[in-house]
Amino acid sequence: MLKPIDIKDMPGYNPIVKNGVDSASKGLVTLEDLGPGIYPCCNKHKSLLKVSKDGIWRCGELGCSNGCYWPN
């Protein structure tokens, strides 16, 4: 089964980053089939934004720290 990966478990993780690094293991981020493909989603606000070419995804809502690593 496909699962999003915690940011803290991604290759090259920078330990200076502290917010939302374990959202996937806490169940705050899941994968959803959005038609053209499977994408990570914030359980509270739905869609996540891809914020790095490496595959870091973050919620775009102000004050929400949810995120994950999804390189696909």
HTML snippet that shows the backbone in 3Dmol.js (N, CA, C, O; Angstrom):
<script src="https://3Dmol.org/build/3Dmol-min.js"></script>
<div id="view" style="width:600px;height:400px;position:relative"></div>
<script>
const pdb = `
ATOM      1  N   MET A   1       0.838  -1.188   0.000  1.00  0.00           N
ATOM      2  CA  MET A   1       0.000   0.000   0.000  1.00  0.00           C
ATOM      3  C   MET A   1       0.883   1.251   0.000  1.00  0.00           C
ATOM      4  O   MET A   1       1.888   1.310   0.707  1.00  0.00           O
ATOM      5  N   LEU A   2       0.510   2.216  -0.772  1.00  0.00           N
ATOM      6  CA  LEU A   2       1.250   3.475  -0.840  1.00  0.00           C
ATOM      7  C   LEU A   2       0.958   4.310   0.397  1.00  0.00           C
ATOM      8  O   LEU A   2      -0.185   4.401   0.846  1.00  0.00           O
ATOM      9  N   LYS A   3       2.007   4.920   0.941  1.00  0.00           N
ATOM     10  CA  LYS A   3       1.851   5.790   2.096  1.00  0.00           C
ATOM     11  C   LYS A   3       2.778   6.986   1.932  1.00  0.00           C
ATOM     12  O   LYS A   3       3.883   6.854   1.406  1.00  0.00           O
ATOM     13  N   PRO A   4       2.324   8.162   2.385  1.00  0.00           N
ATOM     14  CA  PRO A   4       3.233   9.307   2.386  1.00  0.00           C
ATOM     15  C   PRO A   4       4.353   9.058   3.397  1.00  0.00           C
ATOM     16  O   PRO A   4       4.185   8.274   4.331  1.00  0.00           O
ATOM     17  N   ILE A   5       5.460   9.702   3.217  1.00  0.00           N
ATOM     18  CA  ILE A   5       6.645   9.525   4.061  1.00  0.00           C
ATOM     19  C   ILE A   5       6.835  10.775   4.923  1.00  0.00           C
ATOM     20  O   ILE A   5       6.680  11.899   4.445  1.00  0.00           O
ATOM     21  N   ASP A   6       7.169  10.567   6.184  1.00  0.00           N
ATOM     22  CA  ASP A   6       7.479  11.707   7.058  1.00  0.00           C
ATOM     23  C   ASP A   6       8.656  12.485   6.487  1.00  0.00           C
ATOM     24  O   ASP A   6       9.591  11.901   5.940  1.00  0.00           O
ATOM     25  N   ILE A   7       8.604  13.782   6.616  1.00  0.00           N
ATOM     26  CA  ILE A   7       9.713  14.626   6.156  1.00  0.00           C
ATOM     27  C   ILE A   7      11.007  14.239   6.878  1.00  0.00           C
ATOM     28  O   ILE A   7      12.087  14.278   6.288  1.00  0.00           O
ATOM     29  N   LYS A   8      10.892  13.867   8.158  1.00  0.00           N
ATOM     30  CA  LYS A   8      12.089  13.500   8.931  1.00  0.00           C
ATOM     31  C   LYS A   8      12.739  12.218   8.419  1.00  0.00           C
ATOM     32  O   LYS A   8      13.887  11.931   8.758  1.00  0.00           O
ATOM     33  N   ASP A   9      12.016  11.443   7.605  1.00  0.00           N
ATOM     34  CA  ASP A   9      12.555  10.194   7.069  1.00  0.00           C
ATOM     35  C   ASP A   9      13.005  10.295   5.615  1.00  0.00           C
ATOM     36  O   ASP A   9      13.394   9.294   5.013  1.00  0.00           O
ATOM     37  N   MET A  10      12.956  11.478   5.059  1.00  0.00           N
ATOM     38  CA  MET A  10      13.343  11.649   3.662  1.00  0.00           C
ATOM     39  C   MET A  10      14.861  11.696   3.518  1.00  0.00           C
ATOM     40  O   MET A  10      15.564  12.043   4.467  1.00  0.00           O
ATOM     41  N   PRO A  11      15.367  11.351   2.344  1.00  0.00           N
ATOM     42  CA  PRO A  11      16.814  11.454   2.111  1.00  0.00           C
ATOM     43  C   PRO A  11      17.276  12.914   2.233  1.00  0.00           C
ATOM     44  O   PRO A  11      16.632  13.816   1.696  1.00  0.00           O
ATOM     45  N   GLY A  12      18.352  13.135   2.915  1.00  0.00           N
ATOM     46  CA  GLY A  12      18.907  14.489   3.047  1.00  0.00           C
ATOM     47  C   GLY A  12      18.126  15.389   3.984  1.00  0.00           C
ATOM     48  O   GLY A  12      18.230  16.611   3.880  1.00  0.00           O
ATOM     49  N   TYR A  13      17.340  14.818   4.904  1.00  0.00           N
ATOM     50  CA  TYR A  13      16.548  15.621   5.848  1.00  0.00           C
ATOM     51  C   TYR A  13      17.434  16.593   6.609  1.00  0.00           C
ATOM     52  O   TYR A  13      18.505  16.225   7.093  1.00  0.00           O
ATOM     53  N   ASN A  14      16.983  17.829   6.711  1.00  0.00           N
ATOM     54  CA  ASN A  14      17.692  18.870   7.442  1.00  0.00           C
ATOM     55  C   ASN A  14      17.070  18.957   8.842  1.00  0.00           C
ATOM     56  O   ASN A  14      15.932  19.408   8.966  1.00  0.00           O
ATOM     57  N   PRO A  15      17.776  18.541   9.895  1.00  0.00           N
ATOM     58  CA  PRO A  15      17.205  18.517  11.243  1.00  0.00           C
ATOM     59  C   PRO A  15      16.854  19.888  11.810  1.00  0.00           C
ATOM     60  O   PRO A  15      16.221  19.977  12.862  1.00  0.00           O
ATOM     61  N   ILE A  16      17.252  20.946  11.133  1.00  0.00           N
ATOM     62  CA  ILE A  16      16.853  22.292  11.573  1.00  0.00           C
ATOM     63  C   ILE A  16      15.347  22.466  11.407  1.00  0.00           C
ATOM     64  O   ILE A  16      14.724  23.207  12.167  1.00  0.00           O
ATOM     65  N   VAL A  17      14.755  21.790  10.419  1.00  0.00           N
ATOM     66  CA  VAL A  17      13.316  21.866  10.176  1.00  0.00           C
ATOM     67  C   VAL A  17      12.609  21.063  11.265  1.00  0.00           C
ATOM     68  O   VAL A  17      12.907  19.884  11.456  1.00  0.00           O
ATOM     69  N   LYS A  18      11.679  21.690  11.978  1.00  0.00           N
ATOM     70  CA  LYS A  18      11.004  21.041  13.098  1.00  0.00           C
ATOM     71  C   LYS A  18       9.495  20.901  12.895  1.00  0.00           C
ATOM     72  O   LYS A  18       8.890  20.007  13.485  1.00  0.00           O
ATOM     73  N   ASN A  19       8.873  21.748  12.086  1.00  0.00           N
ATOM     74  CA  ASN A  19       7.415  21.742  11.993  1.00  0.00           C
ATOM     75  C   ASN A  19       6.894  20.749  10.955  1.00  0.00           C
ATOM     76  O   ASN A  19       7.363  20.710   9.818  1.00  0.00           O
ATOM     77  N   GLY A  20       5.933  19.967  11.366  1.00  0.00           N
ATOM     78  CA  GLY A  20       5.271  19.044  10.456  1.00  0.00           C
ATOM     79  C   GLY A  20       6.122  17.912   9.922  1.00  0.00           C
ATOM     80  O   GLY A  20       5.792  17.337   8.885  1.00  0.00           O
ATOM     81  N   VAL A  21       7.200  17.577  10.596  1.00  0.00           N
ATOM     82  CA  VAL A  21       8.106  16.562  10.067  1.00  0.00           C
ATOM     83  C   VAL A  21       7.607  15.133  10.281  1.00  0.00           C
ATOM     84  O   VAL A  21       8.163  14.190   9.718  1.00  0.00           O
ATOM     85  N   ASP A  22       6.554  14.971  11.096  1.00  0.00           N
ATOM     86  CA  ASP A  22       6.009  13.633  11.344  1.00  0.00           C
ATOM     87  C   ASP A  22       4.501  13.563  11.077  1.00  0.00           C
ATOM     88  O   ASP A  22       3.803  12.739  11.668  1.00  0.00           O
ATOM     89  N   SER A  23       4.008  14.415  10.202  1.00  0.00           N
ATOM     90  CA  SER A  23       2.572  14.468   9.884  1.00  0.00           C
ATOM     91  C   SER A  23       2.055  13.165   9.299  1.00  0.00           C
ATOM     92  O   SER A  23       0.923  12.772   9.584  1.00  0.00           O
ATOM     93  N   ALA A  24       2.850  12.491   8.495  1.00  0.00           N
ATOM     94  CA  ALA A  24       2.395  11.249   7.861  1.00  0.00           C
ATOM     95  C   ALA A  24       2.197  10.145   8.897  1.00  0.00           C
ATOM     96  O   ALA A  24       1.173   9.462   8.880  1.00  0.00           O
ATOM     97  N   SER A  25       3.156   9.961   9.793  1.00  0.00           N
ATOM     98  CA  SER A  25       3.026   8.898  10.796  1.00  0.00           C
ATOM     99  C   SER A  25       1.940   9.207  11.820  1.00  0.00           C
ATOM    100  O   SER A  25       1.405   8.293  12.447  1.00  0.00           O
ATOM    101  N   LYS A  26       1.609  10.479  11.994  1.00  0.00           N
ATOM    102  CA  LYS A  26       0.515  10.868  12.892  1.00  0.00           C
ATOM    103  C   LYS A  26      -0.851  10.755  12.218  1.00  0.00           C
ATOM    104  O   LYS A  26      -1.879  10.928  12.872  1.00  0.00           O
ATOM    105  N   GLY A  27      -0.868  10.462  10.904  1.00  0.00           N
ATOM    106  CA  GLY A  27      -2.129  10.339  10.185  1.00  0.00           C
ATOM    107  C   GLY A  27      -2.746  11.664   9.780  1.00  0.00           C
ATOM    108  O   GLY A  27      -3.930  11.716   9.447  1.00  0.00           O
ATOM    109  N   LEU A  28      -1.967  12.737   9.803  1.00  0.00           N
ATOM    110  CA  LEU A  28      -2.473  14.058   9.432  1.00  0.00           C
ATOM    111  C   LEU A  28      -2.414  14.295   7.934  1.00  0.00           C
ATOM    112  O   LEU A  28      -3.031  15.228   7.420  1.00  0.00           O
ATOM    113  N   VAL A  29      -1.668  13.446   7.234  1.00  0.00           N
ATOM    114  CA  VAL A  29      -1.516  13.524   5.786  1.00  0.00           C
ATOM    115  C   VAL A  29      -1.786  12.135   5.216  1.00  0.00           C
ATOM    116  O   VAL A  29      -1.272  11.141   5.728  1.00  0.00           O
ATOM    117  N   THR A  30      -2.578  12.066   4.172  1.00  0.00           N
ATOM    118  CA  THR A  30      -2.858  10.793   3.511  1.00  0.00           C
ATOM    119  C   THR A  30      -2.742  10.973   2.004  1.00  0.00           C
ATOM    120  O   THR A  30      -2.602  12.093   1.514  1.00  0.00           O
ATOM    121  N   LEU A  31      -2.801   9.889   1.287  1.00  0.00           N
ATOM    122  CA  LEU A  31      -2.784   9.941  -0.175  1.00  0.00           C
ATOM    123  C   LEU A  31      -4.206   9.780  -0.686  1.00  0.00           C
ATOM    124  O   LEU A  31      -4.979   8.984  -0.154  1.00  0.00           O
ATOM    125  N   GLU A  32      -4.548  10.541  -1.725  1.00  0.00           N
ATOM    126  CA  GLU A  32      -5.873  10.445  -2.328  1.00  0.00           C
ATOM    127  C   GLU A  32      -5.738  10.398  -3.837  1.00  0.00           C
ATOM    128  O   GLU A  32      -4.847  11.015  -4.421  1.00  0.00           O
ATOM    129  N   ASP A  33      -6.639   9.653  -4.454  1.00  0.00           N
ATOM    130  CA  ASP A  33      -6.697   9.586  -5.914  1.00  0.00           C
ATOM    131  C   ASP A  33      -7.511  10.775  -6.391  1.00  0.00           C
ATOM    132  O   ASP A  33      -8.728  10.812  -6.210  1.00  0.00           O
ATOM    133  N   LEU A  34      -6.848  11.741  -6.996  1.00  0.00           N
ATOM    134  CA  LEU A  34      -7.505  12.971  -7.442  1.00  0.00           C
ATOM    135  C   LEU A  34      -7.755  12.981  -8.941  1.00  0.00           C
ATOM    136  O   LEU A  34      -7.826  14.051  -9.547  1.00  0.00           O
ATOM    137  N   GLY A  35      -7.888  11.830  -9.537  1.00  0.00           N
ATOM    138  CA  GLY A  35      -8.187  11.754 -10.968  1.00  0.00           C
ATOM    139  C   GLY A  35      -6.946  11.526 -11.803  1.00  0.00           C
ATOM    140  O   GLY A  35      -6.694  10.407 -12.250  1.00  0.00           O
ATOM    141  N   PRO A  36      -6.157  12.592 -12.021  1.00  0.00           N
ATOM    142  CA  PRO A  36      -4.976  12.389 -12.858  1.00  0.00           C
ATOM    143  C   PRO A  36      -3.840  11.662 -12.159  1.00  0.00           C
ATOM    144  O   PRO A  36      -2.810  11.390 -12.776  1.00  0.00           O
ATOM    145  N   GLY A  37      -4.008  11.345 -10.887  1.00  0.00           N
ATOM    146  CA  GLY A  37      -2.950  10.650 -10.153  1.00  0.00           C
ATOM    147  C   GLY A  37      -3.209  10.656  -8.669  1.00  0.00           C
ATOM    148  O   GLY A  37      -4.204  11.209  -8.199  1.00  0.00           O
ATOM    149  N   ILE A  38      -2.310  10.040  -7.936  1.00  0.00           N
ATOM    150  CA  ILE A  38      -2.410   9.980  -6.481  1.00  0.00           C
ATOM    151  C   ILE A  38      -1.506  11.061  -5.896  1.00  0.00           C
ATOM    152  O   ILE A  38      -0.334  11.181  -6.254  1.00  0.00           O
ATOM    153  N   TYR A  39      -2.090  11.849  -4.979  1.00  0.00           N
ATOM    154  CA  TYR A  39      -1.365  12.970  -4.395  1.00  0.00           C
ATOM    155  C   TYR A  39      -1.567  13.001  -2.890  1.00  0.00           C
ATOM    156  O   TYR A  39      -2.593  12.535  -2.394  1.00  0.00           O
ATOM    157  N   PRO A  40      -0.588  13.552  -2.148  1.00  0.00           N
ATOM    158  CA  PRO A  40      -0.755  13.697  -0.707  1.00  0.00           C
ATOM    159  C   PRO A  40      -1.729  14.836  -0.403  1.00  0.00           C
ATOM    160  O   PRO A  40      -1.771  15.844  -1.108  1.00  0.00           O
ATOM    161  N   CYS A  41      -2.507  14.651   0.660  1.00  0.00           N
ATOM    162  CA  CYS A  41      -3.500  15.649   1.066  1.00  0.00           C
ATOM    163  C   CYS A  41      -3.470  15.836   2.577  1.00  0.00           C
ATOM    164  O   CYS A  41      -3.265  14.881   3.326  1.00  0.00           O
ATOM    165  N   CYS A  42      -3.674  17.061   3.014  1.00  0.00           N
ATOM    166  CA  CYS A  42      -3.833  17.393   4.423  1.00  0.00           C
ATOM    167  C   CYS A  42      -5.230  16.923   4.831  1.00  0.00           C
ATOM    168  O   CYS A  42      -6.209  17.261   4.164  1.00  0.00           O
ATOM    169  N   ASN A  43      -5.337  16.168   5.888  1.00  0.00           N
ATOM    170  CA  ASN A  43      -6.641  15.669   6.317  1.00  0.00           C
ATOM    171  C   ASN A  43      -7.587  16.784   6.754  1.00  0.00           C
ATOM    172  O   ASN A  43      -8.806  16.623   6.698  1.00  0.00           O
ATOM    173  N   LYS A  44      -7.035  17.901   7.185  1.00  0.00           N
ATOM    174  CA  LYS A  44      -7.862  19.015   7.658  1.00  0.00           C
ATOM    175  C   LYS A  44      -8.263  19.966   6.530  1.00  0.00           C
ATOM    176  O   LYS A  44      -9.409  20.412   6.474  1.00  0.00           O
ATOM    177  N   HIS A  45      -7.316  20.281   5.624  1.00  0.00           N
ATOM    178  CA  HIS A  45      -7.571  21.291   4.601  1.00  0.00           C
ATOM    179  C   HIS A  45      -7.585  20.750   3.170  1.00  0.00           C
ATOM    180  O   HIS A  45      -7.770  21.513   2.222  1.00  0.00           O
ATOM    181  N   LYS A  46      -7.394  19.469   3.013  1.00  0.00           N
ATOM    182  CA  LYS A  46      -7.365  18.742   1.731  1.00  0.00           C
ATOM    183  C   LYS A  46      -6.030  18.894   1.017  1.00  0.00           C
ATOM    184  O   LYS A  46      -5.045  18.296   1.450  1.00  0.00           O
ATOM    185  N   SER A  47      -5.959  19.651  -0.030  1.00  0.00           N
ATOM    186  CA  SER A  47      -4.779  19.585  -0.900  1.00  0.00           C
ATOM    187  C   SER A  47      -3.504  20.094  -0.224  1.00  0.00           C
ATOM    188  O   SER A  47      -3.539  20.943   0.667  1.00  0.00           O
ATOM    189  N   LEU A  48      -2.376  19.542  -0.685  1.00  0.00           N
ATOM    190  CA  LEU A  48      -1.055  20.017  -0.293  1.00  0.00           C
ATOM    191  C   LEU A  48      -0.387  20.614  -1.523  1.00  0.00           C
ATOM    192  O   LEU A  48      -0.752  20.290  -2.653  1.00  0.00           O
ATOM    193  N   LEU A  49       0.571  21.470  -1.307  1.00  0.00           N
ATOM    194  CA  LEU A  49       1.329  22.098  -2.388  1.00  0.00           C
ATOM    195  C   LEU A  49       2.725  21.493  -2.439  1.00  0.00           C
ATOM    196  O   LEU A  49       3.363  21.298  -1.405  1.00  0.00           O
ATOM    197  N   LYS A  50       3.191  21.201  -3.638  1.00  0.00           N
ATOM    198  CA  LYS A  50       4.568  20.713  -3.780  1.00  0.00           C
ATOM    199  C   LYS A  50       5.492  21.915  -3.673  1.00  0.00           C
ATOM    200  O   LYS A  50       5.430  22.830  -4.494  1.00  0.00           O
ATOM    201  N   VAL A  51       6.352  21.909  -2.655  1.00  0.00           N
ATOM    202  CA  VAL A  51       7.194  23.075  -2.384  1.00  0.00           C
ATOM    203  C   VAL A  51       8.664  22.859  -2.700  1.00  0.00           C
ATOM    204  O   VAL A  51       9.474  23.769  -2.527  1.00  0.00           O
ATOM    205  N   SER A  52       9.022  21.654  -3.167  1.00  0.00           N
ATOM    206  CA  SER A  52      10.403  21.414  -3.589  1.00  0.00           C
ATOM    207  C   SER A  52      10.414  20.413  -4.728  1.00  0.00           C
ATOM    208  O   SER A  52       9.535  19.557  -4.832  1.00  0.00           O
ATOM    209  N   LYS A  53      11.421  20.531  -5.577  1.00  0.00           N
ATOM    210  CA  LYS A  53      11.522  19.596  -6.705  1.00  0.00           C
ATOM    211  C   LYS A  53      11.807  18.175  -6.223  1.00  0.00           C
ATOM    212  O   LYS A  53      11.532  17.206  -6.931  1.00  0.00           O
ATOM    213  N   ASP A  54      12.364  18.057  -5.004  1.00  0.00           N
ATOM    214  CA  ASP A  54      12.681  16.744  -4.439  1.00  0.00           C
ATOM    215  C   ASP A  54      11.449  15.980  -4.000  1.00  0.00           C
ATOM    216  O   ASP A  54      11.484  14.751  -3.931  1.00  0.00           O
ATOM    217  N   GLY A  55      10.350  16.678  -3.699  1.00  0.00           N
ATOM    218  CA  GLY A  55       9.120  16.007  -3.317  1.00  0.00           C
ATOM    219  C   GLY A  55       8.592  16.343  -1.938  1.00  0.00           C
ATOM    220  O   GLY A  55       7.880  15.536  -1.342  1.00  0.00           O
ATOM    221  N   ILE A  56       8.924  17.517  -1.415  1.00  0.00           N
ATOM    222  CA  ILE A  56       8.338  17.952  -0.155  1.00  0.00           C
ATOM    223  C   ILE A  56       7.007  18.627  -0.462  1.00  0.00           C
ATOM    224  O   ILE A  56       6.921  19.506  -1.320  1.00  0.00           O
ATOM    225  N   TRP A  57       5.972  18.197   0.256  1.00  0.00           N
ATOM    226  CA  TRP A  57       4.624  18.747   0.098  1.00  0.00           C
ATOM    227  C   TRP A  57       4.202  19.358   1.427  1.00  0.00           C
ATOM    228  O   TRP A  57       4.457  18.790   2.489  1.00  0.00           O
ATOM    229  N   ARG A  58       3.547  20.530   1.362  1.00  0.00           N
ATOM    230  CA  ARG A  58       3.104  21.247   2.562  1.00  0.00           C
ATOM    231  C   ARG A  58       1.694  21.772   2.366  1.00  0.00           C
ATOM    232  O   ARG A  58       1.274  22.073   1.249  1.00  0.00           O
ATOM    233  N   CYS A  59       0.966  21.878   3.480  1.00  0.00           N
ATOM    234  CA  CYS A  59      -0.361  22.492   3.453  1.00  0.00           C
ATOM    235  C   CYS A  59      -0.189  23.996   3.251  1.00  0.00           C
ATOM    236  O   CYS A  59       0.709  24.605   3.832  1.00  0.00           O
ATOM    237  N   GLY A  60      -1.033  24.580   2.442  1.00  0.00           N
ATOM    238  CA  GLY A  60      -0.937  26.001   2.147  1.00  0.00           C
ATOM    239  C   GLY A  60      -1.718  26.891   3.101  1.00  0.00           C
ATOM    240  O   GLY A  60      -1.637  28.116   3.006  1.00  0.00           O
ATOM    241  N   GLU A  61      -2.474  26.295   4.019  1.00  0.00           N
ATOM    242  CA  GLU A  61      -3.252  27.083   4.981  1.00  0.00           C
ATOM    243  C   GLU A  61      -2.334  27.694   6.030  1.00  0.00           C
ATOM    244  O   GLU A  61      -1.465  27.016   6.577  1.00  0.00           O
ATOM    245  N   LEU A  62      -2.531  28.961   6.301  1.00  0.00           N
ATOM    246  CA  LEU A  62      -1.734  29.667   7.301  1.00  0.00           C
ATOM    247  C   LEU A  62      -1.837  28.983   8.658  1.00  0.00           C
ATOM    248  O   LEU A  62      -2.939  28.700   9.129  1.00  0.00           O
ATOM    249  N   GLY A  63      -0.732  28.724   9.268  1.00  0.00           N
ATOM    250  CA  GLY A  63      -0.693  28.120  10.592  1.00  0.00           C
ATOM    251  C   GLY A  63      -0.761  26.602  10.611  1.00  0.00           C
ATOM    252  O   GLY A  63      -0.625  25.992  11.672  1.00  0.00           O
ATOM    253  N   CYS A  64      -0.968  25.986   9.461  1.00  0.00           N
ATOM    254  CA  CYS A  64      -1.001  24.527   9.402  1.00  0.00           C
ATOM    255  C   CYS A  64       0.388  24.036   9.001  1.00  0.00           C
ATOM    256  O   CYS A  64       0.930  24.460   7.981  1.00  0.00           O
ATOM    257  N   SER A  65       0.947  23.160   9.789  1.00  0.00           N
ATOM    258  CA  SER A  65       2.306  22.683   9.538  1.00  0.00           C
ATOM    259  C   SER A  65       2.356  21.323   8.860  1.00  0.00           C
ATOM    260  O   SER A  65       3.439  20.767   8.672  1.00  0.00           O
ATOM    261  N   ASN A  66       1.195  20.777   8.488  1.00  0.00           N
ATOM    262  CA  ASN A  66       1.178  19.429   7.920  1.00  0.00           C
ATOM    263  C   ASN A  66       1.972  19.364   6.626  1.00  0.00           C
ATOM    264  O   ASN A  66       1.933  20.281   5.805  1.00  0.00           O
ATOM    265  N   GLY A  67       2.688  18.272   6.463  1.00  0.00           N
ATOM    266  CA  GLY A  67       3.473  18.083   5.264  1.00  0.00           C
ATOM    267  C   GLY A  67       3.995  16.667   5.193  1.00  0.00           C
ATOM    268  O   GLY A  67       3.859  15.886   6.135  1.00  0.00           O
ATOM    269  N   CYS A  68       4.599  16.347   4.053  1.00  0.00           N
ATOM    270  CA  CYS A  68       5.170  15.010   3.879  1.00  0.00           C
ATOM    271  C   CYS A  68       6.179  15.040   2.737  1.00  0.00           C
ATOM    272  O   CYS A  68       6.333  16.037   2.032  1.00  0.00           O
ATOM    273  N   TYR A  69       6.847  13.928   2.587  1.00  0.00           N
ATOM    274  CA  TYR A  69       7.745  13.697   1.462  1.00  0.00           C
ATOM    275  C   TYR A  69       7.054  12.703   0.553  1.00  0.00           C
ATOM    276  O   TYR A  69       6.693  11.609   0.988  1.00  0.00           O
ATOM    277  N   TRP A  70       6.868  13.065  -0.691  1.00  0.00           N
ATOM    278  CA  TRP A  70       6.217  12.195  -1.693  1.00  0.00           C
ATOM    279  C   TRP A  70       6.924  12.434  -3.023  1.00  0.00           C
ATOM    280  O   TRP A  70       6.546  13.338  -3.769  1.00  0.00           O
ATOM    281  N   PRO A  71       7.945  11.635  -3.327  1.00  0.00           N
ATOM    282  CA  PRO A  71       8.758  11.894  -4.513  1.00  0.00           C
ATOM    283  C   PRO A  71       8.130  11.475  -5.838  1.00  0.00           C
ATOM    284  O   PRO A  71       8.703  11.742  -6.894  1.00  0.00           O
ATOM    285  N   ASN A  72       6.974  10.831  -5.811  1.00  0.00           N
ATOM    286  CA  ASN A  72       6.361  10.322  -7.059  1.00  0.00           C
ATOM    287  C   ASN A  72       5.798  11.420  -7.921  1.00  0.00           C
ATOM    288  O   ASN A  72       5.256  11.147  -8.992  1.00  0.00           O
TER     289      ASN A  72
END
`;
const viewer = $3Dmol.createViewer("view");
viewer.addModel(pdb, "pdb");
viewer.setStyle({}, {cartoon: {color: "spectrum"}});
viewer.zoomTo();
viewer.render();
</script>
